[in-house]
């Protein structure tokens, strides 16, 4: 049985811990997908500034949540309005990352549910998420949550091209039950 966890809104003081989770989860989740130079292109200090900017300057337009277990942050999720102008999928799950030790214990599902609730409260009835084509565990996670393939696009990180797949939910209600 997994240790209990809590989900709460992130605060600026959480930025370093969010950045650490972001960095460490990239190292484990993408080790077989991305070259080392891509994994190292955004060190913890850059990610800390990124998340601090979200918390200090964009908190009114985005939701940033953390998952805590045993007194520490083990995961986070971020969402808001869809960024590419979709008429159908007006909400977007921007990011969800967990430390490897926190995966497969219900935290990812809980974070997703909380982002969905925030999106619904802010007028969104549908949502999409972008995931690397080669990230089979993440793709399977979204499919288990009822997501359907929407589209794909090319993403370039540190000069390296990757294919991203968009998964979507036309109705968020089932994610809340």
C-alpha positions as CSV (number, residue, x, y, z in Angstrom):
1,X,0.0,0.0,0.0
2,X,1.3,3.5,-0.9
3,X,2.0,6.1,1.7
4,X,-0.7,8.8,2.1
5,X,-0.2,12.0,0.1
6,X,-1.8,15.4,-0.1
7,X,-2.5,17.7,-3.0
8,X,-2.3,21.5,-2.5
9,X,-1.9,24.7,-4.5
10,X,1.8,25.6,-5.0
11,X,3.3,28.7,-3.4
12,X,6.4,30.6,-4.5
13,X,8.5,28.8,-1.8
14,X,7.8,25.5,-3.6
15,X,9.6,26.6,-6.8
16,X,12.9,24.9,-5.9
17,X,11.2,21.6,-5.0
18,X,9.0,21.7,-8.1
19,X,12.1,22.3,-10.2
20,X,13.9,19.4,-8.5
21,X,11.0,17.0,-9.2
22,X,10.8,18.3,-12.8
23,X,14.5,17.8,-13.4
24,X,14.7,14.4,-11.7
25,X,11.6,13.1,-13.4
26,X,13.0,14.1,-16.8
27,X,16.2,12.1,-16.0
28,X,14.2,8.9,-15.3
29,X,11.3,9.3,-17.6
30,X,13.2,10.4,-20.7
31,X,16.5,8.5,-20.2
32,X,15.8,6.2,-23.1
33,X,14.0,8.8,-25.2
34,X,16.2,11.9,-25.2
35,X,19.9,12.4,-25.6
36,X,21.9,13.5,-22.5
37,X,22.4,17.0,-23.9
38,X,18.6,17.5,-24.1
39,X,18.1,16.2,-20.6
40,X,20.8,18.5,-19.3
41,X,19.7,21.6,-21.2
42,X,17.4,22.8,-18.5
43,X,19.1,22.5,-15.1
44,X,17.4,22.9,-11.8
45,X,18.2,26.6,-11.4
46,X,16.6,27.4,-14.8
47,X,13.6,25.3,-13.9
48,X,13.4,27.1,-10.5
49,X,13.2,30.5,-12.2
50,X,10.6,29.1,-14.6
51,X,8.3,27.8,-11.9
52,X,8.8,30.9,-9.7
53,X,7.7,33.0,-12.7
54,X,4.5,30.9,-13.1
55,X,3.8,31.3,-9.4
56,X,4.5,35.0,-9.2
57,X,3.2,36.3,-12.5
58,X,0.7,33.8,-13.9
59,X,-1.1,32.3,-10.9
60,X,-4.3,34.0,-11.9
61,X,-4.4,32.2,-15.3
62,X,-2.8,28.8,-14.5
63,X,-3.2,26.2,-11.8
64,X,0.0,24.8,-10.3
65,X,-0.4,22.0,-7.8
66,X,2.0,19.9,-5.7
67,X,1.7,16.5,-4.3
68,X,3.3,16.0,-0.9
69,X,4.2,12.7,0.8
70,X,6.3,12.2,3.9
71,X,6.9,15.9,4.3
72,X,8.3,16.5,0.8
73,X,7.1,17.4,-2.7
74,X,7.0,14.3,-4.9
75,X,5.1,15.5,-7.9
76,X,3.3,18.5,-9.5
77,X,0.8,19.3,-12.2
78,X,0.2,22.5,-14.1
79,X,-2.7,23.5,-16.3
80,X,-4.8,26.3,-17.8
81,X,-6.2,27.5,-21.1
82,X,-5.2,25.6,-24.2
83,X,-2.3,27.4,-25.8
84,X,-2.7,26.6,-29.6
85,X,-6.2,28.1,-30.1
86,X,-8.4,24.9,-30.3
87,X,-12.1,25.6,-30.4
88,X,-13.0,22.3,-28.8
89,X,-10.2,21.6,-26.3
90,X,-10.2,24.9,-24.4
91,X,-8.3,23.5,-21.4
92,X,-4.8,22.0,-21.2
93,X,-2.8,19.9,-18.8
94,X,0.5,21.6,-19.4
95,X,2.7,19.4,-17.2
96,X,2.5,16.5,-14.8
97,X,5.6,15.0,-13.3
98,X,6.3,12.7,-10.4
99,X,9.4,11.3,-8.9
100,X,9.9,7.6,-9.9
101,X,9.3,6.6,-6.3
102,X,5.9,8.3,-6.3
103,X,4.6,6.7,-9.5
104,X,1.9,4.1,-9.6
105,X,0.3,5.1,-6.3
106,X,-2.6,7.2,-7.4
107,X,-0.8,10.6,-7.2
108,X,-0.8,11.2,-11.0
109,X,-4.5,10.4,-11.2
110,X,-5.3,12.7,-8.2
111,X,-3.2,15.6,-9.6
112,X,-5.0,15.2,-13.0
113,X,-8.4,15.2,-11.2
114,X,-7.5,18.4,-9.3
115,X,-6.4,20.2,-12.5
116,X,-9.6,19.1,-14.2
117,X,-11.7,20.5,-11.4
118,X,-9.8,23.8,-11.7
119,X,-10.4,23.8,-15.4
120,X,-14.1,23.2,-15.0
121,X,-14.3,25.9,-12.4
122,X,-12.7,28.3,-14.9
123,X,-15.1,27.5,-17.7
124,X,-13.4,24.7,-19.6
125,X,-15.4,21.5,-20.4
126,X,-12.7,19.8,-22.6
127,X,-9.0,19.4,-22.2
128,X,-5.9,18.1,-24.0
129,X,-2.4,17.1,-23.1
130,X,0.8,16.8,-25.2
131,X,3.0,13.8,-24.7
132,X,6.2,12.6,-26.4
133,X,5.3,9.9,-28.9
134,X,8.0,7.6,-27.5
135,X,6.8,8.0,-23.9
136,X,4.7,4.9,-23.8
137,X,4.1,4.9,-20.0
138,X,2.6,8.4,-20.2
139,X,0.6,7.6,-23.3
140,X,-0.9,4.5,-21.5
141,X,-1.7,6.6,-18.4
142,X,-3.7,9.1,-20.4
143,X,-5.4,6.3,-22.4
144,X,-6.4,4.6,-19.1
145,X,-8.0,7.9,-18.1
146,X,-10.1,7.9,-21.2
147,X,-8.1,10.2,-23.5
148,X,-8.4,9.9,-27.2
149,X,-5.8,10.7,-29.9
150,X,-6.3,14.2,-31.3
151,X,-3.3,15.1,-33.4
152,X,0.5,15.3,-33.4
153,X,3.2,17.9,-34.1
154,X,7.0,18.3,-34.2
155,X,8.7,19.6,-31.1
156,X,12.4,20.7,-31.1
157,X,14.3,20.6,-27.8
158,X,18.0,21.7,-27.7
159,X,18.0,21.3,-31.5
160,X,16.7,17.7,-31.4
161,X,13.3,17.0,-33.1
162,X,10.7,14.9,-31.3
163,X,7.1,14.0,-32.2
164,X,4.4,15.0,-29.7
165,X,1.0,13.4,-29.5
166,X,-2.1,15.3,-28.3
167,X,-4.6,13.4,-26.3
168,X,-7.9,14.9,-25.5
169,X,-11.0,14.6,-23.4
170,X,-14.1,16.1,-25.0
171,X,-16.0,15.8,-21.7
172,X,-14.1,16.4,-18.4
173,X,-16.9,15.1,-16.2
174,X,-15.8,11.4,-16.2
175,X,-12.4,12.4,-14.9
176,X,-14.1,13.9,-11.9
177,X,-16.0,10.8,-10.9
